[in-house]
Amino acid sequence: MPDKILVVDDEPDTVNLAKRILERKGYQVITASKGEETLQKADSEMPDFIFLDVVMAGKSGLEVCRILKTQTKTNVIPVVMFTALGRDVDKKLSKESGADGHFTKPFTSESLVGEVKTQLEKLRPFKFSKALGLEHEVLKGKKILLEFDPSTRYERLVRDFVLESISHKEKAVILTKKGSAIQRALEGDQGVELLDLTPQTMLSPILQSHAGTPLSLVYDSLTDLSLSTDAQTAYKFARSALELLSDPRTSALFLLNPTAHEQRDVSSLKGLFSSHITYEMKGVTNVRIA
């Protein structure tokens, strides 16, 4: 999954140039020209990075930035003000609005791409934990049930978990079906081990092959297992898996789509996990890490 960049400017030539440069480097680029449009796309598209023009019709870039940085769903997204205004006072205003940087136009290909890389690399080691309002150390060794709304871009949250783990020198192993949203999101990312998930998949040999190594594991998903077998089998598997994953060096994220099950089955599976995350259209709406 390429990182998604939102470029905001009311000058079409500037937007088109930035879009061409970034797309040539493999980024996915979406654009906006007004403040309200920026807020809507930030909420619906959940970009990984935003270049935000300061002077626009309607809401200014500084006002838009303040809104983005006060909303739970978007406050983790790096926002760099994208402007021809390069005075010290302009940089001060950008900082006061909550912006993560101040980038002046005109620009070169190298400076534009360099700014994106710098901001993404700076955030990667704590993007997932920051979205939860936690430090990464709190997540180490935890076995977490992630309840996700299938209509959301939940796979981006999972990718943030995986890439954050890798940046902390943890081995990342992903158990998922071929062609799944999770596979598409993580395929090609360096350091990610993708394994084909079937009802016959055994955790023991996987854990043995990584014995003694800090490990982050993603199991996608308990819902598929339950639907291909039955809820009782999924419950027994999860209980057994948690016992196998007792090593404090091993963190794990188990995915569950609660809308696909009877409430009693969801409650039964939830009862096995002391740590939970709920991801809905509003973003992360509930966090309990124990």
C-alpha positions in Angstrom: 0.0 0.0 0.0 1.6 3.3 -1.1 1.6 6.1 1.4 -1.2 8.5 0.6 -0.5 12.2 0.2 -3.1 15.0 0.3 -1.9 18.1 -1.6 -3.9 21.2 -0.9 -3.5 24.4 -3.0 -5.8 26.8 -4.9 -3.3 27.1 -7.8 -3.9 24.2 -10.2 -0.4 24.4 -11.7 1.2 23.9 -8.3 -1.1 21.0 -7.4 -0.5 19.3 -10.7 3.3 19.7 -10.5 3.4 18.3 -6.9 1.1 15.4 -7.9 3.3 14.4 -10.9 6.5 14.5 -8.8 5.0 12.5 -5.9 3.3 9.9 -8.1 6.6 9.3 -10.0 8.0 8.3 -6.6 5.3 5.8 -6.0 3.0 7.8 -3.7 -0.8 7.9 -4.0 -1.8 11.5 -4.3 -5.2 13.1 -3.7 -5.9 16.8 -4.0 -8.0 19.6 -2.7 -8.3 23.4 -3.3 -10.4 24.7 -0.4 -10.5 24.4 3.3 -13.8 22.5 3.7 -12.9 20.1 0.9 -9.6 19.4 2.8 -11.4 18.6 6.0 -13.8 16.3 4.2 -11.0 14.4 2.3 -8.8 14.2 5.4 -11.7 12.5 7.2 -12.8 10.1 4.4 -9.4 9.3 2.8 -7.2 9.3 6.0 -4.0 10.4 4.1 -0.6 9.6 5.6 0.6 13.2 5.0 -0.9 16.6 4.1 0.7 19.5 2.2 -1.6 22.4 3.2 -1.7 25.8 1.4 -2.0 28.8 3.8 -4.0 31.2 1.7 -7.3 29.8 0.4 -10.8 31.0 -0.2 -13.0 30.3 2.8 -11.2 28.7 5.7 -7.4 29.5 5.7 -4.9 26.7 5.9 -4.0 27.7 9.4 -7.6 27.4 10.5 -7.9 24.0 8.7 -4.7 22.8 10.4 -6.0 23.7 13.9 -9.2 21.7 13.2 -7.3 18.7 11.9 -5.0 18.8 15.0 -7.9 18.9 17.4 -9.9 16.0 15.9 -9.1 12.5 17.3 -9.3 10.9 13.9 -6.9 13.2 12.1 -4.6 14.7 14.7 -1.9 12.1 14.1 -1.6 13.0 10.4 1.6 15.1 9.7 0.6 18.5 8.3 3.1 20.7 6.6 2.1 24.2 5.6 2.6 24.7 1.8 3.2 28.4 1.1 5.2 31.1 -0.6 5.2 33.0 2.8 8.6 32.3 4.3 9.1 35.0 7.0 9.8 34.1 10.6 6.4 35.3 11.6 4.8 33.0 9.0 6.7 30.0 10.4 5.6 31.0 13.9 1.9 31.1 12.8 2.3 27.6 11.2 3.7 26.2 14.4 1.0 27.8 16.6 -1.7 26.2 14.3 -0.2 22.8 15.2 1.6 22.2 11.8 4.4 19.7 11.8 6.4 21.8 9.3 6.6 24.9 7.0 7.5 24.3 3.4 8.0 27.2 1.1 7.3 27.5 -2.6 8.6 27.4 -5.3 10.1 23.9 -4.7 12.3 21.3 -6.4 11.5 17.6 -6.9 14.2 16.7 -4.4 13.0 19.1 -1.7 9.3 18.1 -2.1 10.0 14.4 -1.9 12.5 14.9 0.9 10.0 16.7 3.1 7.5 13.8 2.7 10.1 11.2 3.5 11.3 13.1 6.5 7.9 13.6 8.0 6.8 10.0 7.4 10.0 8.5 8.8 9.7 10.7 11.8 6.2 9.5 12.6 6.5 5.8 11.7 8.0 4.6 15.1 4.9 5.8 17.0 2.1 6.4 14.5 -0.1 3.5 15.7 0.5 4.1 19.4 0.0 7.8 19.0 -3.4 7.2 17.4 -4.3 5.3 20.6 -2.9 8.0 22.9 -0.2 5.6 24.2 3.5 5.1 24.2 4.8 2.2 22.1 6.4 0.6 25.2 2.9 0.1 26.6 1.9 -2.1 23.7 4.9 -4.4 23.8 3.9 -8.0 24.7 0.1 -7.2 24.6 -2.4 -9.5 22.9 -5.0 -7.2 21.5 -8.4 -7.8 19.9 -9.1 -5.3 17.2 -12.8 -4.9 16.4 -13.1 -3.2 13.1 -15.9 -1.8 11.0 -15.4 -3.5 7.6 -16.5 -0.3 5.7 -13.5 1.6 7.1 -9.9 1.6 5.9 -9.0 -0.6 8.9 -6.1 -2.1 6.9 -4.2 1.2 7.2 -4.4 1.0 11.0 -3.1 -2.6 10.8 -0.3 -1.4 8.6 0.6 1.3 11.0 0.9 -1.3 13.8 3.1 -3.5 11.7 5.5 -0.7 10.4 5.7 0.7 13.9 6.7 -2.7 15.2 9.4 -3.1 12.5 10.8 0.3 13.3 11.3 -0.9 16.9 13.3 -4.0 15.7 10.4 -6.4 16.1 9.8 -9.1 13.6 6.4 -8.8 11.9 4.5 -11.9 10.9 1.1 -11.5 9.2 -1.3 -14.4 8.9 -3.9 -13.5 6.2 -5.6 -15.0 3.2 -4.2 -14.4 -0.3 -5.9 -11.4 -1.9 -7.1 -10.0 1.4 -7.2 -6.2 2.2 -4.4 -6.8 4.7 -2.2 -8.6 2.2 -2.7 -5.8 -0.3 -1.9 -3.2 2.3 1.4 -4.9 3.4 2.7 -6.6 0.3 6.0 -5.1 -0.6 6.7 -3.4 2.7 10.3 -4.3 3.9 10.6 -6.6 6.8 7.0 -8.0 6.6 6.5 -11.8 6.5 3.2 -12.6 5.0 1.9 -16.2 5.5 -1.2 -17.7 3.9 -3.9 -18.2 6.5 -6.1 -21.3 6.3 -8.3 -23.1 8.9 -5.4 -25.6 9.2 -2.8 -22.9 10.0 -0.8 -23.9 13.1 0.8 -21.2 15.3 3.2 -23.5 17.1 5.7 -24.0 14.2 5.5 -20.3 13.4 6.4 -19.2 16.9 9.1 -21.9 17.2 10.8 -20.5 14.0 10.9 -17.1 15.7 11.8 -18.2 19.2 13.9 -15.7 21.2 13.0 -12.9 18.8 10.8 -9.9 19.6 7.7 -10.6 17.5 4.6 -8.8 16.4 2.0 -11.0 15.0 -1.3 -10.1 13.1 -4.0 -12.7 12.8 -6.5 -11.9 10.1 -9.1 -12.8 11.2 -11.1 -14.6 13.8 -14.2 -13.7 11.7 -13.0 -15.8 8.7 -12.2 -18.7 11.0 -15.6 -18.5 12.7 -17.5 -18.3 9.4 -15.5 -21.1 7.8 -15.9 -23.4 10.8 -18.1 -22.2 13.7 -18.0 -19.8 16.6 -16.9 -22.5 19.1 -13.9 -23.5 17.0 -12.9 -19.8 16.8 -13.2 -19.4 20.5 -11.1 -22.6 21.2 -8.5 -21.4 18.7 -8.2 -17.9 20.3 -7.9 -19.4 23.8 -5.2 -21.8 22.6 -3.4 -19.0 20.7 -3.3 -16.7 23.7 -1.6 -19.5 25.7 1.0 -20.0 23.0 1.6 -16.3 22.7 2.3 -15.8 26.4 5.9 -14.8 25.8 6.2 -11.1 26.9 8.4 -10.4 23.9 5.4 -11.2 21.6 2.8 -8.7 20.7 -0.3 -9.8 18.8 -3.2 -8.2 17.0 -6.3 -10.4 16.3 -8.9 -8.9 13.9 -12.6 -9.4 14.4 -15.6 -7.9 12.4 -18.3 -7.8 15.1 -21.1 -7.2 12.6 -20.6 -10.7 11.1 -21.5 -12.5 14.4 -24.2 -13.0 16.9 -23.6 -10.7 19.9 -23.2 -13.6 22.3 -20.3 -14.9 20.1 -18.6 -11.5 20.0 -18.9 -11.2 23.8 -17.5 -14.7 24.2 -14.4 -13.9 22.1 -14.0 -10.5 23.7 -14.0 -12.2 27.1 -10.7 -13.9 26.2 -8.8 -10.6 25.7 -7.9 -8.1 28.3 -6.8 -5.6 25.7 -9.2 -4.2 23.1 -9.3 -1.6 20.3 -12.4 -0.5 18.5 -12.0 1.1 15.1 -15.1 2.7 13.5 -16.0 5.4 11.0 -14.9 8.0 13.6 -11.5 6.3 13.9 -10.3 4.7 17.1 -13.3 5.0 19.5 -12.3 2.7 22.3 -9.0 1.6 23.7 -8.3 -0.7 26.7 -4.7 -2.0 27.0 -4.2 -4.1 30.1 
